[in-house]
């Protein structure tokens, strides 16, 4: 049974989504999860999310990309090379803060097992692994995530509908002091008679309740029950995919617009928040690494990009809302409880 999403509660959101309203509306993109929930011998509320930017046989084909840190209290590996060269190879993984090293290591191992150039030491990979902190609900210092869990998430990646809420790396995450987690959304855009898709996936673990604004309504101030923080202590990872042909510099501009997307819900990107964003394009596939001696590429002109920028803002905003709407109340370590956002009250506010 599919969980309700933000639009199902009567929240009026702008833009035209793709058929799944998910990052997987971008052809070739797949998502997989490993979700870890246990109470003994230690409390586990964590997991791994894997995003495959290309079909798995083509994961050693560089993907054009751009990266941006709105606030840098977090980690996304591979960012230095993306900022230098404008591309990355392999799956993207998202997990908890203490497990990012295992996610990185396991991704390299998975790629080496599938691509002989890496196994033979003839080529390199600098994978993208990102994190947010789930230590409020998860006994994070017990290091529940193993390399096998990371590889299982990669192996589980598939096209189609994407699970949301308390799944994968988002299992133990909190957004605006409601239960948060994994969320996704997409937009279709028309440029000079051609249609392109922009998709977003977030691991939402950020924000304070009084900040929360949904479709312009100060919902957080209307629903103050259950607040438990005096300062922001979370982060958000946002991954943006598109089939529009874009240069790395243009993709970095898309990644910057993700900050405006989370700003729509009210966050100022607090000092303690790691708000890290990556945008990639599936277009202009140049084949398997190493890079060719010369490139031949198509790209949209900068003057055509406003609809794409707006699509990023809208998709990121809706992905955060979808993460919160799909999430369920969770009891974690030390008996701590984080409530899910109340669907009935949202319906009453928005007339759903």
CORBEL-V8213 format. One record per residue. N is the residue number from 0. RES is the residue in one small letter. SS is DSSP state (@ for helix, = for strand, . for the rest). PSI is psi in radians with two decimals (NA if undefined). OMEGA is omega as a letter, one per 30 degrees, with the letter a starting at -180 (999 if undefined). Layout:
n;res;ss;psi;omega
N;RES;SS;PSI;OMEGA
N;RES;SS;PSI;OMEGA
//
This chain:
n;res;ss;psi;omega
0;x;.;2.21;a
1;x;.;2.41;l
2;x;.;2.67;l
3;x;.;2.72;l
4;x;.;3.04;a
5;x;@;-0.77;a
6;x;@;-0.48;l
7;x;@;-0.32;a
8;x;@;0.17;l
9;x;.;0.11;l
10;x;.;2.10;a
11;x;.;2.00;a
12;x;.;2.49;a
13;x;.;2.91;l
14;x;.;2.93;a
15;x;.;1.89;l
16;x;.;2.82;l
17;x;.;3.10;a
18;x;.;-0.54;l
19;x;.;-0.19;a
20;x;.;0.91;a
21;x;.;2.83;l
22;x;@;-0.45;l
23;x;@;-0.02;l
24;x;@;-0.34;l
25;x;.;2.03;a
26;x;.;2.34;l
27;x;.;-0.29;a
28;x;.;2.34;a
29;x;=;2.66;a
30;x;=;2.42;l
31;x;=;2.81;a
32;x;=;2.63;l
33;x;=;2.17;a
34;x;=;2.22;a
35;x;=;1.93;l
36;x;=;2.05;a
37;x;=;2.73;l
38;x;.;-0.21;a
39;x;.;2.56;f
40;x;.;-0.24;l
41;x;.;2.76;a
42;x;.;2.12;l
43;x;=;2.14;l
44;x;=;1.32;a
45;x;=;-2.98;l
46;x;=;-2.85;a
47;x;=;2.39;l
48;x;=;2.34;l
49;x;=;2.33;l
50;x;=;2.14;l
51;x;=;1.98;a
52;x;.;-0.28;l
53;x;.;2.86;l
54;x;.;2.54;a
55;x;@;-0.50;l
56;x;@;-0.31;a
57;x;@;0.27;a
58;x;.;-0.19;l
59;x;.;0.15;l
60;x;=;2.10;a
61;x;.;2.47;l
62;x;=;2.12;l
63;x;=;2.41;a
64;x;=;2.88;l
65;x;=;2.55;a
66;x;=;2.59;a
67;x;=;2.36;l
68;x;=;1.94;l
69;x;=;-0.75;l
70;x;=;2.26;a
71;x;=;0.41;l
72;x;.;1.05;a
73;x;.;-3.00;a
74;x;.;2.39;l
75;x;=;1.87;a
76;x;.;2.79;a
77;x;.;-0.14;a
78;x;@;-0.61;a
79;x;@;-0.76;a
80;x;@;-0.65;l
81;x;@;-0.77;l
82;x;@;-0.44;l
83;x;@;-0.87;a
84;x;@;-0.40;l
85;x;.;0.30;l
86;x;=;2.88;l
87;x;=;2.95;l
88;x;.;2.72;l
89;x;.;3.12;l
90;x;.;2.73;l
91;x;=;2.33;l
92;x;=;2.56;l
93;x;=;2.30;a
94;x;=;-2.75;l
95;x;=;2.91;a
96;x;@;-0.75;a
97;x;@;-0.13;a
98;x;@;0.12;a
99;x;@;-0.60;l
100;x;@;-0.72;l
101;x;@;-0.63;l
102;x;@;-0.76;l
103;x;@;-0.87;a
104;x;@;-0.79;a
105;x;@;-0.59;l
106;x;@;-0.74;l
107;x;@;-0.77;a
108;x;@;-0.78;l
109;x;@;-0.77;a
110;x;@;-0.68;l
111;x;@;-0.62;l
112;x;@;-0.37;a
113;x;@;-0.25;a
114;x;.;1.99;a
115;x;@;-0.53;a
116;x;@;-0.64;l
117;x;@;-0.75;a
118;x;@;-0.62;a
119;x;.;-0.02;l
120;x;.;0.37;a
121;x;.;-0.36;a
122;x;.;3.00;l
123;x;.;2.87;l
124;x;.;2.39;l
125;x;.;1.48;a
126;x;.;2.76;l
127;x;=;1.99;l
128;x;=;2.33;a
129;x;=;2.89;a
130;x;=;2.71;l
131;x;=;2.84;a
132;x;.;2.10;l
133;x;.;0.41;a
134;x;.;-0.18;l
135;x;.;-0.69;a
136;x;.;-0.47;a
137;x;.;2.43;l
138;x;.;1.34;a
139;x;@;-0.55;a
140;x;@;0.01;l
141;x;@;-0.08;l
142;x;.;1.00;a
143;x;.;-0.60;a
144;x;.;2.19;l
145;x;.;2.97;l
146;x;@;-0.57;l
147;x;@;-0.64;l
148;x;@;-0.68;l
149;x;@;-0.83;a
150;x;@;-0.55;l
151;x;@;-0.67;l
152;x;@;-0.73;l
153;x;@;-0.78;l
154;x;@;-0.52;a
155;x;@;-0.15;a
156;x;.;2.40;a
157;x;=;2.76;l
158;x;.;-3.13;l
159;x;.;-2.87;a
160;x;.;2.58;a
161;x;.;2.24;l
162;x;.;2.62;a
163;x;.;2.92;l
164;x;=;-2.20;a
165;x;.;1.09;a
166;x;.;2.66;l
167;x;@;-2.47;l
168;x;@;-0.35;a
169;x;@;0.02;a
170;x;.;-0.82;a
171;x;.;0.33;a
172;x;.;2.78;a
173;x;=;2.35;l
174;x;=;2.15;a
175;x;.;0.59;l
176;x;.;0.22;l
177;x;=;2.87;l
178;x;=;2.28;l
179;x;.;-2.53;l
180;x;=;-2.38;a
181;x;=;2.32;l
182;x;=;2.75;a
183;x;=;2.78;l
184;x;=;2.94;l
185;x;=;2.90;l
186;x;=;2.55;l
187;x;=;2.47;l
188;x;=;2.56;l
189;x;=;2.22;l
190;x;=;2.01;l
191;x;.;0.76;l
192;x;.;-0.05;l
193;x;=;2.52;l
194;x;=;2.35;l
195;x;=;2.80;a
196;x;=;2.42;l
197;x;=;2.20;l
198;x;=;2.65;l
199;x;=;2.52;l
200;x;=;2.32;a
201;x;=;2.64;l
202;x;=;1.72;a
203;x;=;2.03;a
204;x;=;0.77;a
205;x;.;2.95;l
206;x;.;2.69;l
207;x;.;2.61;a
208;x;@;-0.81;a
209;x;@;-0.37;l
210;x;@;-0.41;a
211;x;.;2.09;l
212;x;.;2.22;a
213;x;=;2.09;a
214;x;.;0.69;l
215;x;.;-0.03;a
216;x;=;2.30;a
217;x;.;1.18;a
218;x;@;-0.67;a
219;x;@;-0.65;l
220;x;@;-0.42;l
221;x;@;-0.28;a
222;x;.;1.17;a
223;x;.;-0.16;a
224;x;.;2.41;l
225;x;.;0.12;l
226;x;.;2.52;a
227;x;.;0.12;a
228;x;.;2.57;l
229;x;.;-0.23;l
230;x;.;2.64;l
231;x;.;2.38;a
232;x;.;0.39;a
233;x;.;-2.89;a
234;x;=;2.99;l
235;x;=;2.37;l
236;x;=;2.26;l
237;x;=;2.20;l
238;x;=;2.20;a
239;x;=;2.24;l
240;x;=;2.54;l
241;x;=;2.69;l
242;x;.;0.05;l
243;x;.;2.38;l
244;x;.;1.97;a
245;x;.;2.61;l
246;x;.;2.77;l
247;x;@;-0.69;l
248;x;@;-0.63;l
249;x;@;-0.64;l
250;x;@;-0.59;l
251;x;@;-0.62;l
252;x;@;-0.64;l
253;x;@;-0.79;a
254;x;@;-0.64;l
255;x;@;-0.64;a
256;x;@;-0.32;l
257;x;@;-0.55;l
258;x;@;-0.63;l
259;x;@;-0.53;l
260;x;@;-0.82;l
261;x;@;-0.44;l
262;x;@;-0.49;l
263;x;@;-0.55;l
264;x;.;-0.01;l
265;x;.;-0.18;a
266;x;.;2.41;l
267;x;.;0.14;a
268;x;.;1.32;a
269;x;.;2.85;a
270;x;.;-0.64;a
271;x;.;0.16;a
272;x;.;2.32;l
273;x;=;1.71;a
274;x;=;1.62;a
275;x;=;2.34;a
276;x;=;2.52;l
277;x;=;2.32;l
278;x;=;2.42;l
279;x;=;2.73;l
280;x;=;2.38;l
281;x;.;-0.09;a
282;x;.;2.93;l
283;x;.;0.80;l
284;x;.;2.06;a
285;x;.;0.11;a
286;x;.;-3.11;a
287;x;=;2.49;l
288;x;.;2.64;g
289;x;.;2.93;a
290;x;.;2.56;l
291;x;.;2.85;l
292;x;.;-0.53;l
293;x;.;2.57;l
294;x;.;2.58;l
295;x;.;1.98;a
296;x;.;2.63;l
297;x;.;2.51;l
298;x;.;2.69;l
299;x;.;2.59;l
300;x;.;2.63;a
301;x;@;-0.56;a
302;x;@;-0.20;l
303;x;@;-0.02;a
304;x;.;-0.20;a
305;x;@;-0.76;l
306;x;@;-0.56;l
307;x;@;-0.74;l
308;x;@;-0.82;a
309;x;@;-0.66;l
310;x;@;-0.70;l
311;x;@;-0.85;a
312;x;@;-0.83;a
313;x;@;-0.74;a
314;x;@;-0.71;l
315;x;@;-0.80;l
316;x;@;-0.83;a
317;x;@;-0.60;l
318;x;@;-0.70;l
319;x;@;-0.79;l
320;x;@;-0.72;l
321;x;@;-0.64;l
322;x;@;-0.76;a
323;x;@;-0.70;a
324;x;@;-0.66;a
325;x;@;-0.46;a
326;x;.;2.63;l
327;x;.;2.65;l
328;x;.;2.36;a
329;x;=;2.35;l
330;x;=;2.26;a
331;x;.;-2.58;a
332;x;@;2.55;l
333;x;@;0.43;l
334;x;@;0.22;a
335;x;.;2.39;a
336;x;=;2.29;l
337;x;=;2.11;a
338;x;.;2.53;l
339;x;.;2.69;l
340;x;.;2.48;a
341;x;.;1.96;a
342;x;@;-0.71;a
343;x;@;-0.71;l
344;x;@;-0.63;l
345;x;@;-0.72;l
346;x;@;-0.69;a
347;x;@;-0.69;a
348;x;@;-0.72;a
349;x;@;0.05;l
350;x;.;0.48;a
351;x;.;NA;999
//
